[in-house]
Amino acid sequence: MSELTIWTLDWVPPGPRGFVRDLRLRWACEEAELPYEVRTVPFDGRETNHLERQPFGQVPFLDDGGLQIFESGAGLLHLARKSDTLMPRDPVGEAETLQWTIAALNSIEMVTVPWWFLKLCGDADNQLSGWMTQRLDHMERILSEREWLAAGRFTIADLLMADALRVPDVRAFGDRPASEAYVARITERPAFKKAQADQIRLFEAADAKRAQSH
Ligand SMILES: N[C@@H](CCC(=O)N[C@@H](CS)C(=O)NCC(=O)O)C(=O)O
């Protein structure tokens, strides 16, 4: 049995398939060739049925031989300690990886997620659009000057940044060729493709069972 278990939902509607954040952990494990298994909590009742393992009723959470971690970013940092494929060990490379990992979560997703949510709620030209433009324009400048965010090679910083930027509505928000090329390049990685295909397959396989029980 694998030491690493990635927990996700047992089903989601078609829209979010391929975007549920267990994908981040699957992807990291695939990159680092860390064996893992995937287990699920029920979609129905998710707000309260696993609060002891994820205090906001969300997924993913990770189990490493009994050690439990929630938040996809924390899970990635945990996995990165197991393999320098995900984060270099030299102080400069590690610091670069850490800063861009936090930047993806706290400077980019902090804007893109609420902007996307307001758009989803029907407010396409919402008050966060100016902030979005500013942050995405900065990313465009940065990505036009370099291939990777940290350490001159792929790290979990690229994994997270590409995952934040690949959301279709975010990609379609303005014309930013360097960012688009970055997302296309990073999501061409075999580890990403496998992780995404595996996630979609899991949710598709659950369709029939769900149809029977509803
Ligand atoms: N900050 C959390 C966010 C997790 C999150 O948004 N999870 C979504 C799936 S991608 C979820 O569980 N949504 C169900 C819900 O909020 O009820 C993380 O990165 O782990």
Ligand as a Chemical Component Dictionary entry (heavy atoms), coordinates in Angstrom:
data_LIG
# 
_chem_comp.id                   LIG 
_chem_comp.type                 NON-POLYMER 
_chem_comp.pdbx_formal_charge   0 
_chem_comp.three_letter_code    LIG 
# 
loop_
_chem_comp_atom.comp_id 
_chem_comp_atom.atom_id 
_chem_comp_atom.alt_atom_id 
_chem_comp_atom.type_symbol 
_chem_comp_atom.charge 
_chem_comp_atom.model_Cartn_x 
_chem_comp_atom.model_Cartn_y 
_chem_comp_atom.model_Cartn_z 
_chem_comp_atom.pdbx_ordinal 
LIG N1  N1  N 0 -7.466  26.820 -0.437 1  
LIG C1  C1  C 0 -7.979  25.509 -0.673 2  
LIG C2  C2  C 0 -9.169  25.615 -1.620 3  
LIG C3  C3  C 0 -9.755  24.262 -1.875 4  
LIG C4  C4  C 0 -10.948 24.327 -2.799 5  
LIG O1  O1  O 0 -11.343 25.399 -3.288 6  
LIG N2  N2  N 0 -11.488 23.145 -3.028 7  
LIG C5  C5  C 0 -12.680 23.017 -3.851 8  
LIG C6  C6  C 0 -12.431 22.025 -4.965 9  
LIG S1  S1  S 0 -11.165 22.623 -6.026 10 
LIG C7  C7  C 0 -13.786 22.429 -3.007 11 
LIG O2  O2  O 0 -13.564 21.574 -2.184 12 
LIG N3  N3  N 0 -14.997 22.897 -3.261 13 
LIG C8  C8  C 0 -16.167 22.385 -2.606 14 
LIG C9  C9  C 0 -16.729 23.364 -1.643 15 
LIG O3  O3  O 0 -16.113 24.403 -1.373 16 
LIG O4  O4  O 0 -17.810 23.060 -1.145 17 
LIG C10 C10 C 0 -6.888  24.620 -1.271 18 
LIG O5  O5  O 0 -6.132  25.106 -2.112 19 
LIG O6  O6  O 0 -6.794  23.440 -0.901 20 
# 
loop_
_chem_comp_bond.comp_id 
_chem_comp_bond.atom_id_1 
_chem_comp_bond.atom_id_2 
_chem_comp_bond.value_order 
_chem_comp_bond.pdbx_ordinal 
LIG N1  C1  SING 1  
LIG C1  C2  SING 2  
LIG C1  C10 SING 3  
LIG C2  C3  SING 4  
LIG C3  C4  SING 5  
LIG C4  O1  DOUB 6  
LIG C4  N2  SING 7  
LIG N2  C5  SING 8  
LIG C5  C6  SING 9  
LIG C5  C7  SING 10 
LIG C6  S1  SING 11 
LIG C7  O2  DOUB 12 
LIG C7  N3  SING 13 
LIG N3  C8  SING 14 
LIG C8  C9  SING 15 
LIG C9  O3  DOUB 16 
LIG C9  O4  SING 17 
LIG C10 O5  DOUB 18 
LIG C10 O6  SING 19 
# 
